[in-house]
Amino acid sequence: MALAEQISGEQLDDLFDVWIFTPEKPPASATTADLSRAAQPSAQAGACADRWLDDVQRRLRIGRY
């Protein structure tokens, strides 16, 4: 989480609360509307984010967070 906030330069508590720490997720229409307005990340940033998310999900499954 700290790395994501450092890279983005933003406070991401709300993002993590919605996407990681709650079982409910926002409707797809809400997320796609936000993505269309956001800048597209570089391939390297996208790959880094994918690795980070895989690691977070693995740690959550094994109870390491």
For each residue, the residues with C-beta under 8 A, 3 or more apart:
1: 4 5 12 16
2: 5 6
3: 6 7 52
4: 1 7 8 12 49 52
5: 1 2 8 9 10 11 12
6: 2 3 9
7: 3 4 45 48
8: 4 5 12
9: 5 6
10: 5
11: 5 14
12: 1 4 5 8 15 16
13: 16 17
14: 11 17 18
15: 12 18 19
16: 1 12 13 19 20 21
17: 13 14 20 21 22
18: 14 15 21 22 25 26
19: 15 16 22 25
20: 16 17 56 60
21: 16 17 18
22: 17 18 19 25
23:
24:
25: 18 19 22
26: 18 30 31
27: 30 31
28: 31 32
29: 32 33
30: 26 27 33 34
31: 26 27 28 34 35
32: 28 29 35 36
33: 29 30 36 37
34: 30 31 37 38
35: 31 32 38
36: 32 33
37: 33 34
38: 34 35
39:
40:
41: 45 46 49
42: 45 46
43: 46 47
44: 47 48
45: 7 41 42 48 49
46: 41 42 43 49 50
47: 43 44 50 51
48: 7 44 45 51 52
49: 4 41 45 46 52 53
50: 46 47 53 54
51: 47 48 54 55
52: 3 4 48 49 55 56
53: 49 50 56 57
54: 50 51 57 58
55: 51 52 58 59
56: 20 52 53 59 60 65
57: 53 54 60 61
58: 54 55 61 62
59: 55 56 62 63 64 65
60: 20 56 57 63 64 65
61: 57 58
62: 58 59
63: 59 60
64: 59 60
65: 56 59 60
